[in-house]
Amino acid sequence: MIEELDEMPPQQLQLEVYYKLIEEKGKFGLADYDGKIVVPAQYTSVEYKGYEPYIRVELDGKFGLMDTEHKFLLPIRYSKLEVFFQRTDVYYAEYQEEGKRKTDIITETGSSILPAGAVLQGYHGAEIMVNINGKDALIDGESGTYLLKPIYDSVDSQGPRYWVCQNGKCGFIDKKTHEVLVPLIYDDKYTYFRNGLVILVLKGKAGVMDEQGKIVIPFEYEKISSGSDNKIFNVRNTSQKEALFTAEGKQFTAWYDYITDDISKQFYYYRQDPPSGDVYKFGYVDKSGKDITGPVFDRPVIFYASDVCIELKKNGQTLYLTKEGKIRKKNCK
């Protein structure tokens, strides 16, 4: 159920009116097309769109609001004064008060449209994020209704969902229906959907879930990370070993002490930790997960997809790994 707030200021309808910019000694104003001065040329800039009911003026980095009779509605005191979303009757404002930066969404009279005691956190489109008595909420800036009531410790807008946390547990809520998509049982870790998948933490264990709530990688691992598109997952188990998993949840490499997960490269390299006193050794696996070299190299070199081969060291000896996964003694570049 959507709860209505106090009545929001009505949208103002106005026929489009056009003015021309005038300049005098480096200052700007407005005049109508008959030459009548609407705003004297004494401001650093003048901002006006024909469908807006009021005119914003700037003087030395501060903004104010006036009507077409050159009467000030809001004084020149705001460091930012912008029309809020698609409304023409309310404004996003930034200003200083008692030495502190303040933000608000206000009418032409300077009164806030936010609920009493609400602190503006920001907005995305028409969605206004506020904090009320230490709790986050979301308000529809067009209708003046709560999208999410002030009961959450944190709310984050993520595409078609909200990531919400309450009492240290988090989940997802659908923006359109406001129904819970993913229950608030997951640990308070920042996460987001990519490629229809999301990494979550449940009772200290990481897993991967799809948009339908199906578990793709079970919640039994110490850590899971991925590249920017959530197509390959680097999974660390309780033995602190790492392996790569597909977006379908299939493990396709063996467990190593470390393995890269960047699919933009030609091969993945891994590290095999040695017995005490020995040095680390590195090896390579191909995109299918097949180990093509064994852990024999002194240090890793990134193999980019554009490379023909890369130069490696094996016990001080120079070798070359080709794009086909072959090890040669001669340079193949």
Stockholm file with secondary structure:
# STOCKHOLM 1.0

chainA/1-333         MIEELDEMPPQQLQLEVYYKLIEEKGKFGLADYDGKIVVPAQYTSVEYKGYEPYIRVELDGKFGLMDTEHKFLLPIRYSKLEVFFQRTDVYYAEYQEEGKRKTDIITETGSSILPAGAVLQGYHGAEIMVNINGKDALIDGESGTYLLKPIYDSVDSQGPRYWVCQNGKCGFIDKKTHEVLVPLIYDDKYTYFRNGLVILVLKGKAGVMDEQGKIVIPFEYEKISSGSDNKIFNVRNTSQKEALFTAEGKQFTAWYDYITDDISKQFYYYRQDPPSGDVYKFGYVDKSGKDITGPVFDRPVIFYASDVCIELKKNGQTLYLTKEGKIRKKNCK
#=GR chainA/1-333 SS CCCBCSCCCCCCCCCCCCCEEEEETTEEEEECTTCCEEEEEEESEEECCTTSSSEEEEETTEEEEECTTSCEEEEEEESEEEECTTCSSEEEEEEEETTEEEEEEEETTSCBCSCTTEEEEEEETTEEEEEETTEEEEEETTTTEEEEEEEESEEEEETTEEEEEETTEEEEEETTTCCEEEEEEEESCCCCCBTTEEEEEETTEEEEEETTSCEEEEEEESEEEECTTSSEEEEECTTSCEEEEETTSCBCSCCBSEECCCTTBSSEEEEECCSTTSCCEEEEECTTCCBSSCSCBSSCCCCBTTCSEEEEEETTEEEEEETTSCEESSCCC
#=GC SS_cons         CCCBCSCCCCCCCCCCCCCEEEEETTEEEEECTTCCEEEEEEESEEECCTTSSSEEEEETTEEEEECTTSCEEEEEEESEEEECTTCSSEEEEEEEETTEEEEEEEETTSCBCSCTTEEEEEEETTEEEEEETTEEEEEETTTTEEEEEEEESEEEEETTEEEEEETTEEEEEETTTCCEEEEEEEESCCCCCBTTEEEEEETTEEEEEETTSCEEEEEEESEEEECTTSSEEEEECTTSCEEEEETTSCBCSCCBSEECCCTTBSSEEEEECCSTTSCCEEEEECTTCCBSSCSCBSSCCCCBTTCSEEEEEETTEEEEEETTSCEESSCCC
//
